[in-house]
């Protein structure tokens, strides 16, 4: 039986969304594979991130969009942005998703990632990558549902093993 995916809405993050991202991501389980809770505990981090995403949207036509559920509540984000590090897939565009714990296991990440793929195709991208911690089975499952292929296994500068998945659009 095929599962029907939930409806989602993606919007360019507003200044106010920084507060929602801060609230949703201030959870050790949500941040387990992303540097831990401290990476999400400072509100200023989310103000900088939402501002950067507004710039990406204006300049590139895509960004990490705020992910809204049927009631218009911010569940997290999904989208695409240029890879920002000196290691890994330099020069590539990475897609990603991060949802609050209460939204896991309901199909939101897959629905949002599919919407992201539609938007990056419309922006003219030919391929995207997803960088995923090798222990993050939930995100790896999303890459599989998107049809992404494992391209490379790597070790991050912090010593964690990760996978780089690619999808040709």
N, C-alpha and C positions, 0 to 999 in steps of 0.2 A: 504494500500500500504506500503510495506517495503522499508525503506530508505537505500540506498547504502551508506556504510561508506567510508569516504575518505581514501586514501592511506597515511600511516604514516611510518616514519623510526625512529628507536630508536638506539642511539649510547651512548657508555660510554662517559660521559661528559669530554670534554677537558678543559685545562686551559683557553682557549679563551671563552669557553661557560659560564664561570663565568660572563663575560661582558654582554653576551646575557641574561642570567638569571636576572642580575641586571636591565637591560633595560626593559625587559618584565614584571618583577614583581614589578617595582616601580610605582604602580598604586593602589590607595586606594580601588577600586572595586575588584581587583584581591586579595588583602590582607585582605579584609573585615572579613573573618572568620578565619584568620591565624595570628592574633595579630596586624593587622594594617600596614600601610605603613612603619612605622619606622623599622619594622622587615626586610624589603627588601631594605632599603635605603642605607645600607652600603655595598660597594663592597666587603669588606673583608669577610662578611658573605657568599657570593657566592663563593669566592675562597676557603674558608674552606669547604663549602658544596660539591663543585665539587671534591675536593681532597678526601673527605670522601667517595664519591660515587665511585671514581676510586679504592679505597681500598676495598670497599664492593664487587665490581665486581671481583677483583682479588682473594679475599678470599672466597667469597660466591657463585659467579656465577650470581649474580643479584645485582641491585642497582637502584637508581633513574636515569634513562637514559634521556639524552636530547632528546626531541621530535622534529622531523623535519617534515616540510610539503613537498609537492611535489617539491618545488623549493629549498629544502635544508636549509630553514630558521629555526632557533630555535624558536619554539612556546612556549616552557616551558619545563616541564619534566613530566615523568610518570615512574612508576616502583615500586620497593619493597625494603624495608630495615627493619632491626630489629627495633622493637619499642624501642625508646631511653629514655623513661621516667620511673620514679619510680612508677607512678600511671598508671592505665589503663591495657591494655593487656600485662603485663610484660612477656617476653619470646616469644612473638608472632612476626610474620613478617607482617608488614603493607604494603598494596599497596596504592598508592596515585597518584594524578595527579594535576598539576597546570599549567594552560595555560594563556597566555596573553589575555586580554579582546577582542581583535579583532578576536580571534579564537573561541570564545564561540558560542554555538548553531549550530555548523556545523558538529557535529559527531566526532570531533577529540579526545575528552576525552574518548568516548566509544571505538573507534578504537584502541587507544593507550592502554587502560586498557585491552582489549582483547588480544593484543599482549603481554602485561605484563604477563597475566595469562598463555599464552603458554610458555613463558620463565621461569616462576617460576615452572611450572609443569616439564619442562625439567631439572631444577636444583634439582628436587626431593622433593619439598615442598608438604606437605599433605593438608595444608589449609592456608588461609590468612585472615587477618582482614582489615577493612577500618574504620578509626576513622573520623567521620564527625560531624561538628557543626550542631546541631539540626535545625538551621535556614537556612542551605545551601541546598535549594531545588534542585539546579542543580547537586550537587555531590550526593545527595541522589538518584536522578533519575539515575545517572550512576550506582550506586550500584545495583539498581533494574534491570537495563538492563543486568548486569553481572550475575544476579541470586543470589546475596548475600542475606542473611537472617539477620534481626535485631536480635542481640544476647543480647544486653544490652543497657540501657540508663543510663547515668552517668552525674556527675557534675565535671568539671575540677577543678584543684586547683585555677584557676582564677575566678571560679563561673559560667562558661558558661555550658549550657546543651549540651550534645553530644550523639551520637549514635555509638555503635560499631557493625558493620556488619561483618558477617563471610561467607566465601565460602569454602566448603570442595572440594578439587581438586581431 
